[in-house]
């Protein structure tokens, strides 16, 4: 799942360079992508908070995922 998520994020980033895109996912999907962006392994899965309807902002730049916002529920 992690490899597919990262590949999809890079594909969307390349296809929509300099554009904002939205990737909607569930709790587990979000956590896995965030772990990949942070360079952390799956053992940290439960250490990533994901509240209902939370917003995460992750950028794709030059093949690098960067977490900008994590678990934001104030939007």
PyMOL Python script that loads the backbone (N, CA, C, O; Angstrom):
from pymol import cmd

cmd.read_pdbstr("""\
ATOM      1  N   UNK A   1       0.834  -1.183   0.000  1.00  0.00           N
ATOM      2  CA  UNK A   1       0.000   0.000   0.000  1.00  0.00           C
ATOM      3  C   UNK A   1       0.883   1.253   0.000  1.00  0.00           C
ATOM      4  O   UNK A   1       0.611   2.212  -0.722  1.00  0.00           O
ATOM      5  N   UNK A   2       1.931   1.234   0.808  1.00  0.00           N
ATOM      6  CA  UNK A   2       2.812   2.399   0.901  1.00  0.00           C
ATOM      7  C   UNK A   2       3.423   2.743  -0.455  1.00  0.00           C
ATOM      8  O   UNK A   2       3.435   3.908  -0.853  1.00  0.00           O
ATOM      9  N   UNK A   3       3.920   1.755  -1.151  1.00  0.00           N
ATOM     10  CA  UNK A   3       4.538   1.998  -2.463  1.00  0.00           C
ATOM     11  C   UNK A   3       3.531   2.578  -3.447  1.00  0.00           C
ATOM     12  O   UNK A   3       3.865   3.486  -4.209  1.00  0.00           O
ATOM     13  N   UNK A   4       2.310   2.069  -3.442  1.00  0.00           N
ATOM     14  CA  UNK A   4       1.276   2.593  -4.346  1.00  0.00           C
ATOM     15  C   UNK A   4       0.906   4.031  -3.998  1.00  0.00           C
ATOM     16  O   UNK A   4       0.726   4.858  -4.892  1.00  0.00           O
ATOM     17  N   UNK A   5       0.793   4.335  -2.707  1.00  0.00           N
ATOM     18  CA  UNK A   5       0.450   5.696  -2.283  1.00  0.00           C
ATOM     19  C   UNK A   5       1.523   6.696  -2.678  1.00  0.00           C
ATOM     20  O   UNK A   5       1.220   7.767  -3.203  1.00  0.00           O
ATOM     21  N   UNK A   6       2.768   6.347  -2.426  1.00  0.00           N
ATOM     22  CA  UNK A   6       3.870   7.246  -2.767  1.00  0.00           C
ATOM     23  C   UNK A   6       3.938   7.437  -4.278  1.00  0.00           C
ATOM     24  O   UNK A   6       4.122   8.557  -4.754  1.00  0.00           O
ATOM     25  N   UNK A   7       3.791   6.358  -5.027  1.00  0.00           N
ATOM     26  CA  UNK A   7       3.813   6.456  -6.491  1.00  0.00           C
ATOM     27  C   UNK A   7       2.676   7.347  -6.991  1.00  0.00           C
ATOM     28  O   UNK A   7       2.876   8.155  -7.898  1.00  0.00           O
ATOM     29  N   UNK A   8       1.503   7.207  -6.413  1.00  0.00           N
ATOM     30  CA  UNK A   8       0.351   8.037  -6.797  1.00  0.00           C
ATOM     31  C   UNK A   8       0.606   9.501  -6.468  1.00  0.00           C
ATOM     32  O   UNK A   8       0.293  10.378  -7.273  1.00  0.00           O
ATOM     33  N   UNK A   9       1.167   9.773  -5.302  1.00  0.00           N
ATOM     34  CA  UNK A   9       1.470  11.160  -4.916  1.00  0.00           C
ATOM     35  C   UNK A   9       2.466  11.772  -5.896  1.00  0.00           C
ATOM     36  O   UNK A   9       2.287  12.911  -6.327  1.00  0.00           O
ATOM     37  N   UNK A  10       3.508  11.032  -6.250  1.00  0.00           N
ATOM     38  CA  UNK A  10       4.498  11.546  -7.201  1.00  0.00           C
ATOM     39  C   UNK A  10       3.889  11.736  -8.584  1.00  0.00           C
ATOM     40  O   UNK A  10       4.187  12.715  -9.269  1.00  0.00           O
ATOM     41  N   UNK A  11       3.037  10.802  -8.995  1.00  0.00           N
ATOM     42  CA  UNK A  11       2.384  10.907 -10.304  1.00  0.00           C
ATOM     43  C   UNK A  11       1.485  12.146 -10.361  1.00  0.00           C
ATOM     44  O   UNK A  11       1.516  12.895 -11.337  1.00  0.00           O
ATOM     45  N   UNK A  12       0.690  12.357  -9.315  1.00  0.00           N
ATOM     46  CA  UNK A  12      -0.176  13.542  -9.279  1.00  0.00           C
ATOM     47  C   UNK A  12       0.653  14.827  -9.243  1.00  0.00           C
ATOM     48  O   UNK A  12       0.313  15.813  -9.898  1.00  0.00           O
ATOM     49  N   UNK A  13       1.739  14.807  -8.476  1.00  0.00           N
ATOM     50  CA  UNK A  13       2.613  15.973  -8.411  1.00  0.00           C
ATOM     51  C   UNK A  13       3.221  16.316  -9.754  1.00  0.00           C
ATOM     52  O   UNK A  13       3.315  17.488 -10.117  1.00  0.00           O
ATOM     53  N   UNK A  14       3.632  15.303 -10.491  1.00  0.00           N
ATOM     54  CA  UNK A  14       4.223  15.520 -11.812  1.00  0.00           C
ATOM     55  C   UNK A  14       3.173  15.961 -12.831  1.00  0.00           C
ATOM     56  O   UNK A  14       3.435  16.825 -13.667  1.00  0.00           O
ATOM     57  N   UNK A  15       2.004  15.371 -12.755  1.00  0.00           N
ATOM     58  CA  UNK A  15       0.938  15.686 -13.707  1.00  0.00           C
ATOM     59  C   UNK A  15       0.361  17.085 -13.479  1.00  0.00           C
ATOM     60  O   UNK A  15      -0.082  17.740 -14.422  1.00  0.00           O
ATOM     61  N   UNK A  16       0.368  17.532 -12.237  1.00  0.00           N
ATOM     62  CA  UNK A  16      -0.237  18.818 -11.894  1.00  0.00           C
ATOM     63  C   UNK A  16       0.786  19.753 -11.262  1.00  0.00           C
ATOM     64  O   UNK A  16       0.515  20.417 -10.262  1.00  0.00           O
ATOM     65  N   UNK A  17       1.969  19.786 -11.871  1.00  0.00           N
ATOM     66  CA  UNK A  17       3.039  20.635 -11.358  1.00  0.00           C
ATOM     67  C   UNK A  17       2.567  22.088 -11.266  1.00  0.00           C
ATOM     68  O   UNK A  17       1.947  22.609 -12.193  1.00  0.00           O
ATOM     69  N   UNK A  18       2.862  22.721 -10.158  1.00  0.00           N
ATOM     70  CA  UNK A  18       2.498  24.115  -9.876  1.00  0.00           C
ATOM     71  C   UNK A  18       0.994  24.312  -9.714  1.00  0.00           C
ATOM     72  O   UNK A  18       0.498  25.436  -9.793  1.00  0.00           O
ATOM     73  N   UNK A  19       0.273  23.220  -9.490  1.00  0.00           N
ATOM     74  CA  UNK A  19      -1.162  23.278  -9.214  1.00  0.00           C
ATOM     75  C   UNK A  19      -1.418  22.636  -7.858  1.00  0.00           C
ATOM     76  O   UNK A  19      -0.624  21.830  -7.374  1.00  0.00           O
ATOM     77  N   UNK A  20      -2.528  23.004  -7.262  1.00  0.00           N
ATOM     78  CA  UNK A  20      -2.949  22.340  -6.030  1.00  0.00           C
ATOM     79  C   UNK A  20      -3.891  21.209  -6.404  1.00  0.00           C
ATOM     80  O   UNK A  20      -4.800  21.388  -7.214  1.00  0.00           O
ATOM     81  N   UNK A  21      -3.671  20.058  -5.816  1.00  0.00           N
ATOM     82  CA  UNK A  21      -4.555  18.914  -6.032  1.00  0.00           C
ATOM     83  C   UNK A  21      -4.993  18.381  -4.681  1.00  0.00           C
ATOM     84  O   UNK A  21      -4.358  18.645  -3.660  1.00  0.00           O
ATOM     85  N   UNK A  22      -6.071  17.638  -4.685  1.00  0.00           N
ATOM     86  CA  UNK A  22      -6.599  17.054  -3.459  1.00  0.00           C
ATOM     87  C   UNK A  22      -6.608  15.539  -3.618  1.00  0.00           C
ATOM     88  O   UNK A  22      -7.111  15.003  -4.606  1.00  0.00           O
ATOM     89  N   UNK A  23      -6.052  14.876  -2.643  1.00  0.00           N
ATOM     90  CA  UNK A  23      -6.081  13.423  -2.581  1.00  0.00           C
ATOM     91  C   UNK A  23      -6.832  13.066  -1.305  1.00  0.00           C
ATOM     92  O   UNK A  23      -6.370  13.364  -0.203  1.00  0.00           O
ATOM     93  N   UNK A  24      -7.975  12.436  -1.452  1.00  0.00           N
ATOM     94  CA  UNK A  24      -8.827  12.117  -0.306  1.00  0.00           C
ATOM     95  C   UNK A  24      -8.580  10.671   0.098  1.00  0.00           C
ATOM     96  O   UNK A  24      -8.551   9.770  -0.740  1.00  0.00           O
ATOM     97  N   UNK A  25      -8.403  10.468   1.406  1.00  0.00           N
ATOM     98  CA  UNK A  25      -8.145   9.117   1.889  1.00  0.00           C
ATOM     99  C   UNK A  25      -8.742   8.905   3.261  1.00  0.00           C
ATOM    100  O   UNK A  25      -9.263   9.827   3.888  1.00  0.00           O
ATOM    101  N   UNK A  26      -8.656   7.685   3.706  1.00  0.00           N
ATOM    102  CA  UNK A  26      -9.137   7.321   5.032  1.00  0.00           C
ATOM    103  C   UNK A  26      -7.980   7.373   6.027  1.00  0.00           C
ATOM    104  O   UNK A  26      -6.824   7.559   5.647  1.00  0.00           O
ATOM    105  N   UNK A  27      -8.305   7.208   7.287  1.00  0.00           N
ATOM    106  CA  UNK A  27      -7.356   7.276   8.384  1.00  0.00           C
ATOM    107  C   UNK A  27      -6.071   6.490   8.100  1.00  0.00           C
ATOM    108  O   UNK A  27      -4.976   7.049   8.170  1.00  0.00           O
ATOM    109  N   UNK A  28      -6.195   5.231   7.788  1.00  0.00           N
ATOM    110  CA  UNK A  28      -5.027   4.376   7.577  1.00  0.00           C
ATOM    111  C   UNK A  28      -4.216   4.831   6.365  1.00  0.00           C
ATOM    112  O   UNK A  28      -2.988   4.882   6.418  1.00  0.00           O
ATOM    113  N   UNK A  29      -4.898   5.155   5.290  1.00  0.00           N
ATOM    114  CA  UNK A  29      -4.223   5.625   4.081  1.00  0.00           C
ATOM    115  C   UNK A  29      -3.434   6.890   4.368  1.00  0.00           C
ATOM    116  O   UNK A  29      -2.277   7.013   3.966  1.00  0.00           O
ATOM    117  N   UNK A  30      -4.053   7.821   5.057  1.00  0.00           N
ATOM    118  CA  UNK A  30      -3.388   9.074   5.397  1.00  0.00           C
ATOM    119  C   UNK A  30      -2.146   8.811   6.236  1.00  0.00           C
ATOM    120  O   UNK A  30      -1.086   9.379   5.974  1.00  0.00           O
ATOM    121  N   UNK A  31      -2.271   7.968   7.226  1.00  0.00           N
ATOM    122  CA  UNK A  31      -1.134   7.675   8.110  1.00  0.00           C
ATOM    123  C   UNK A  31       0.031   7.076   7.343  1.00  0.00           C
ATOM    124  O   UNK A  31       1.182   7.451   7.565  1.00  0.00           O
ATOM    125  N   UNK A  32      -0.256   6.157   6.452  1.00  0.00           N
ATOM    126  CA  UNK A  32       0.806   5.497   5.691  1.00  0.00           C
ATOM    127  C   UNK A  32       1.541   6.501   4.808  1.00  0.00           C
ATOM    128  O   UNK A  32       2.770   6.476   4.735  1.00  0.00           O
ATOM    129  N   UNK A  33       0.805   7.380   4.138  1.00  0.00           N
ATOM    130  CA  UNK A  33       1.450   8.381   3.290  1.00  0.00           C
ATOM    131  C   UNK A  33       2.274   9.357   4.125  1.00  0.00           C
ATOM    132  O   UNK A  33       3.368   9.747   3.716  1.00  0.00           O
ATOM    133  N   UNK A  34       1.771   9.751   5.274  1.00  0.00           N
ATOM    134  CA  UNK A  34       2.505  10.665   6.151  1.00  0.00           C
ATOM    135  C   UNK A  34       3.781   9.997   6.672  1.00  0.00           C
ATOM    136  O   UNK A  34       4.836  10.630   6.712  1.00  0.00           O
ATOM    137  N   UNK A  35       3.692   8.733   7.069  1.00  0.00           N
ATOM    138  CA  UNK A  35       4.886   8.010   7.512  1.00  0.00           C
ATOM    139  C   UNK A  35       5.945   7.986   6.408  1.00  0.00           C
ATOM    140  O   UNK A  35       7.131   8.179   6.673  1.00  0.00           O
ATOM    141  N   UNK A  36       5.512   7.751   5.185  1.00  0.00           N
ATOM    142  CA  UNK A  36       6.451   7.733   4.061  1.00  0.00           C
ATOM    143  C   UNK A  36       7.090   9.110   3.885  1.00  0.00           C
ATOM    144  O   UNK A  36       8.299   9.214   3.681  1.00  0.00           O
ATOM    145  N   UNK A  37       6.287  10.155   3.963  1.00  0.00           N
ATOM    146  CA  UNK A  37       6.808  11.515   3.793  1.00  0.00           C
ATOM    147  C   UNK A  37       7.812  11.862   4.887  1.00  0.00           C
ATOM    148  O   UNK A  37       8.777  12.584   4.638  1.00  0.00           O
ATOM    149  N   UNK A  38       7.592  11.356   6.083  1.00  0.00           N
ATOM    150  CA  UNK A  38       8.484  11.634   7.209  1.00  0.00           C
ATOM    151  C   UNK A  38       9.667  10.673   7.278  1.00  0.00           C
ATOM    152  O   UNK A  38      10.562  10.839   8.107  1.00  0.00           O
ATOM    153  N   UNK A  39       9.667   9.671   6.406  1.00  0.00           N
ATOM    154  CA  UNK A  39      10.753   8.700   6.397  1.00  0.00           C
ATOM    155  C   UNK A  39      10.709   7.745   7.581  1.00  0.00           C
ATOM    156  O   UNK A  39      11.742   7.235   8.016  1.00  0.00           O
ATOM    157  N   UNK A  40       9.513   7.505   8.098  1.00  0.00           N
ATOM    158  CA  UNK A  40       9.339   6.624   9.248  1.00  0.00           C
ATOM    159  C   UNK A  40       8.752   5.285   8.820  1.00  0.00           C
ATOM    160  O   UNK A  40       8.033   5.205   7.825  1.00  0.00           O
ATOM    161  N   UNK A  41       9.058   4.253   9.565  1.00  0.00           N
ATOM    162  CA  UNK A  41       8.562   2.918   9.264  1.00  0.00           C
ATOM    163  C   UNK A  41       7.153   2.689   9.794  1.00  0.00           C
ATOM    164  O   UNK A  41       6.592   3.517  10.512  1.00  0.00           O
ATOM    165  N   UNK A  42       6.610   1.564   9.425  1.00  0.00           N
ATOM    166  CA  UNK A  42       5.230   1.213   9.774  1.00  0.00           C
ATOM    167  C   UNK A  42       5.010   1.036  11.271  1.00  0.00           C
ATOM    168  O   UNK A  42       3.872   1.124  11.731  1.00  0.00           O
ATOM    169  N   UNK A  43       6.059   0.792  12.042  1.00  0.00           N
ATOM    170  CA  UNK A  43       5.908   0.632  13.487  1.00  0.00           C
ATOM    171  C   UNK A  43       5.408   1.910  14.153  1.00  0.00           C
ATOM    172  O   UNK A  43       4.921   1.865  15.282  1.00  0.00           O
ATOM    173  N   UNK A  44       5.519   3.031  13.481  1.00  0.00           N
ATOM    174  CA  UNK A  44       5.070   4.323  14.015  1.00  0.00           C
ATOM    175  C   UNK A  44       3.630   4.658  13.613  1.00  0.00           C
ATOM    176  O   UNK A  44       3.148   5.760  13.875  1.00  0.00           O
ATOM    177  N   UNK A  45       2.950   3.702  12.977  1.00  0.00           N
ATOM    178  CA  UNK A  45       1.601   3.916  12.441  1.00  0.00           C
ATOM    179  C   UNK A  45       0.656   4.566  13.449  1.00  0.00           C
ATOM    180  O   UNK A  45      -0.035   5.530  13.118  1.00  0.00           O
ATOM    181  N   UNK A  46       0.620   4.055  14.653  1.00  0.00           N
ATOM    182  CA  UNK A  46      -0.311   4.563  15.673  1.00  0.00           C
ATOM    183  C   UNK A  46       0.160   5.874  16.299  1.00  0.00           C
ATOM    184  O   UNK A  46      -0.564   6.458  17.105  1.00  0.00           O
ATOM    185  N   UNK A  47       1.334   6.339  15.954  1.00  0.00           N
ATOM    186  CA  UNK A  47       1.869   7.579  16.513  1.00  0.00           C
ATOM    187  C   UNK A  47       1.467   8.805  15.692  1.00  0.00           C
ATOM    188  O   UNK A  47       1.784   9.935  16.065  1.00  0.00           O
ATOM    189  N   UNK A  48       0.775   8.585  14.586  1.00  0.00           N
ATOM    190  CA  UNK A  48       0.297   9.677  13.734  1.00  0.00           C
ATOM    191  C   UNK A  48      -1.175   9.907  14.050  1.00  0.00           C
ATOM    192  O   UNK A  48      -1.998   9.012  13.855  1.00  0.00           O
ATOM    193  N   UNK A  49      -1.514  11.096  14.536  1.00  0.00           N
ATOM    194  CA  UNK A  49      -2.903  11.418  14.837  1.00  0.00           C
ATOM    195  C   UNK A  49      -3.681  11.742  13.565  1.00  0.00           C
ATOM    196  O   UNK A  49      -3.199  12.466  12.694  1.00  0.00           O
ATOM    197  N   UNK A  50      -4.884  11.198  13.474  1.00  0.00           N
ATOM    198  CA  UNK A  50      -5.768  11.482  12.349  1.00  0.00           C
ATOM    199  C   UNK A  50      -7.200  11.521  12.847  1.00  0.00           C
ATOM    200  O   UNK A  50      -7.856  10.486  12.960  1.00  0.00           O
ATOM    201  N   UNK A  51      -7.688  12.735  13.148  1.00  0.00           N
ATOM    202  CA  UNK A  51      -9.060  12.905  13.589  1.00  0.00           C
ATOM    203  C   UNK A  51     -10.008  12.878  12.390  1.00  0.00           C
ATOM    204  O   UNK A  51      -9.581  12.997  11.242  1.00  0.00           O
ATOM    205  N   UNK A  52     -11.293  12.721  12.677  1.00  0.00           N
ATOM    206  CA  UNK A  52     -12.300  12.720  11.623  1.00  0.00           C
ATOM    207  C   UNK A  52     -12.251  14.047  10.864  1.00  0.00           C
ATOM    208  O   UNK A  52     -12.205  15.116  11.473  1.00  0.00           O
ATOM    209  N   UNK A  53     -12.262  13.974   9.557  1.00  0.00           N
ATOM    210  CA  UNK A  53     -12.283  15.128   8.654  1.00  0.00           C
ATOM    211  C   UNK A  53     -11.060  16.035   8.801  1.00  0.00           C
ATOM    212  O   UNK A  53     -11.120  17.218   8.468  1.00  0.00           O
ATOM    213  N   UNK A  54      -9.959  15.486   9.297  1.00  0.00           N
ATOM    214  CA  UNK A  54      -8.726  16.262   9.425  1.00  0.00           C
ATOM    215  C   UNK A  54      -8.116  16.510   8.043  1.00  0.00           C
ATOM    216  O   UNK A  54      -8.288  15.720   7.115  1.00  0.00           O
ATOM    217  N   UNK A  55      -7.408  17.615   7.940  1.00  0.00           N
ATOM    218  CA  UNK A  55      -6.722  17.978   6.695  1.00  0.00           C
ATOM    219  C   UNK A  55      -5.217  17.859   6.920  1.00  0.00           C
ATOM    220  O   UNK A  55      -4.675  18.361   7.905  1.00  0.00           O
ATOM    221  N   UNK A  56      -4.562  17.185   5.985  1.00  0.00           N
ATOM    222  CA  UNK A  56      -3.106  17.094   5.958  1.00  0.00           C
ATOM    223  C   UNK A  56      -2.650  17.747   4.662  1.00  0.00           C
ATOM    224  O   UNK A  56      -3.261  17.541   3.614  1.00  0.00           O
ATOM    225  N   UNK A  57      -1.600  18.519   4.724  1.00  0.00           N
ATOM    226  CA  UNK A  57      -1.043  19.118   3.515  1.00  0.00           C
ATOM    227  C   UNK A  57       0.350  18.539   3.325  1.00  0.00           C
ATOM    228  O   UNK A  57       1.227  18.686   4.177  1.00  0.00           O
ATOM    229  N   UNK A  58       0.534  17.880   2.194  1.00  0.00           N
ATOM    230  CA  UNK A  58       1.817  17.282   1.837  1.00  0.00           C
ATOM    231  C   UNK A  58       2.186  17.793   0.454  1.00  0.00           C
ATOM    232  O   UNK A  58       1.390  17.709  -0.482  1.00  0.00           O
ATOM    233  N   UNK A  59       3.394  18.323   0.330  1.00  0.00           N
ATOM    234  CA  UNK A  59       3.835  18.805  -0.982  1.00  0.00           C
ATOM    235  C   UNK A  59       4.720  17.760  -1.648  1.00  0.00           C
ATOM    236  O   UNK A  59       5.360  16.945  -0.984  1.00  0.00           O
ATOM    237  N   UNK A  60       4.740  17.805  -2.964  1.00  0.00           N
ATOM    238  CA  UNK A  60       5.616  16.960  -3.765  1.00  0.00           C
ATOM    239  C   UNK A  60       6.491  17.911  -4.569  1.00  0.00           C
ATOM    240  O   UNK A  60       5.994  18.704  -5.369  1.00  0.00           O
ATOM    241  N   UNK A  61       7.792  17.824  -4.348  1.00  0.00           N
ATOM    242  CA  UNK A  61       8.709  18.711  -5.052  1.00  0.00           C
ATOM    243  C   UNK A  61      10.005  17.957  -5.329  1.00  0.00           C
ATOM    244  O   UNK A  61      10.705  17.538  -4.407  1.00  0.00           O
ATOM    245  N   UNK A  62      10.307  17.794  -6.597  1.00  0.00           N
ATOM    246  CA  UNK A  62      11.541  17.120  -6.961  1.00  0.00           C
ATOM    247  C   UNK A  62      11.659  15.703  -6.432  1.00  0.00           C
ATOM    248  O   UNK A  62      12.754  15.258  -6.089  1.00  0.00           O
ATOM    249  N   UNK A  63      10.556  15.000  -6.363  1.00  0.00           N
ATOM    250  CA  UNK A  63      10.583  13.629  -5.873  1.00  0.00           C
ATOM    251  C   UNK A  63      10.674  13.514  -4.361  1.00  0.00           C
ATOM    252  O   UNK A  63      11.009  12.456  -3.829  1.00  0.00           O
ATOM    253  N   UNK A  64      10.373  14.610  -3.670  1.00  0.00           N
ATOM    254  CA  UNK A  64      10.412  14.605  -2.209  1.00  0.00           C
ATOM    255  C   UNK A  64       9.041  14.989  -1.671  1.00  0.00           C
ATOM    256  O   UNK A  64       8.449  15.979  -2.100  1.00  0.00           O
ATOM    257  N   UNK A  65       8.544  14.200  -0.732  1.00  0.00           N
ATOM    258  CA  UNK A  65       7.296  14.510  -0.035  1.00  0.00           C
ATOM    259  C   UNK A  65       7.642  15.298   1.223  1.00  0.00           C
ATOM    260  O   UNK A  65       8.544  14.917   1.970  1.00  0.00           O
ATOM    261  N   UNK A  66       6.928  16.393   1.457  1.00  0.00           N
ATOM    262  CA  UNK A  66       7.148  17.204   2.648  1.00  0.00           C
ATOM    263  C   UNK A  66       5.816  17.438   3.336  1.00  0.00           C
ATOM    264  O   UNK A  66       4.859  17.883   2.702  1.00  0.00           O
ATOM    265  N   UNK A  67       5.744  17.142   4.632  1.00  0.00           N
ATOM    266  CA  UNK A  67       4.534  17.380   5.411  1.00  0.00           C
ATOM    267  C   UNK A  67       4.521  18.840   5.839  1.00  0.00           C
ATOM    268  O   UNK A  67       5.437  19.299   6.521  1.00  0.00           O
ATOM    269  N   UNK A  68       3.483  19.571   5.439  1.00  0.00           N
ATOM    270  CA  UNK A  68       3.322  20.980   5.771  1.00  0.00           C
ATOM    271  C   UNK A  68       2.351  21.138   6.941  1.00  0.00           C
ATOM    272  O   UNK A  68       2.619  21.877   7.889  1.00  0.00           O
ATOM    273  N   UNK A  69       1.228  20.440   6.862  1.00  0.00           N
ATOM    274  CA  UNK A  69       0.206  20.496   7.896  1.00  0.00           C
ATOM    275  C   UNK A  69      -0.214  19.078   8.244  1.00  0.00           C
ATOM    276  O   UNK A  69      -0.361  18.232   7.363  1.00  0.00           O
ATOM    277  N   UNK A  70      -0.407  18.821   9.531  1.00  0.00           N
ATOM    278  CA  UNK A  70      -0.763  17.474   9.972  1.00  0.00           C
ATOM    279  C   UNK A  70      -1.983  17.522  10.893  1.00  0.00           C
ATOM    280  O   UNK A  70      -1.989  18.228  11.902  1.00  0.00           O
ATOM    281  N   UNK A  71      -3.007  16.763  10.527  1.00  0.00           N
ATOM    282  CA  UNK A  71      -4.196  16.553  11.362  1.00  0.00           C
ATOM    283  C   UNK A  71      -4.885  17.868  11.725  1.00  0.00           C
ATOM    284  O   UNK A  71      -5.285  18.057  12.874  1.00  0.00           O
ATOM    285  N   UNK A  72      -5.026  18.760  10.781  1.00  0.00           N
ATOM    286  CA  UNK A  72      -5.663  20.057  11.023  1.00  0.00           C
ATOM    287  C   UNK A  72      -7.180  19.912  10.990  1.00  0.00           C
ATOM    288  O   UNK A  72      -7.747  19.521   9.970  1.00  0.00           O
ATOM    289  N   UNK A  73      -7.833  20.225  12.094  1.00  0.00           N
ATOM    290  CA  UNK A  73      -9.289  20.151  12.154  1.00  0.00           C
ATOM    291  C   UNK A  73      -9.908  21.536  12.298  1.00  0.00           C
ATOM    292  O   UNK A  73     -11.115  21.654  12.512  1.00  0.00           O
ATOM    293  N   UNK A  74      -9.107  22.572  12.184  1.00  0.00           N
ATOM    294  CA  UNK A  74      -9.601  23.944  12.375  1.00  0.00           C
ATOM    295  C   UNK A  74     -10.027  24.618  11.078  1.00  0.00           C
ATOM    296  O   UNK A  74     -10.520  25.746  11.103  1.00  0.00           O
ATOM    297  N   UNK A  75      -9.848  23.959   9.970  1.00  0.00           N
ATOM    298  CA  UNK A  75     -10.160  24.569   8.669  1.00  0.00           C
ATOM    299  C   UNK A  75     -11.667  24.634   8.476  1.00  0.00           C
ATOM    300  O   UNK A  75     -12.138  25.113   7.444  1.00  0.00           O
TER     301      UNK A  75
END
""", "prot")
cmd.dss("prot")
cmd.show_as("cartoon", "prot")
cmd.util.cbc("prot")
cmd.orient("prot")
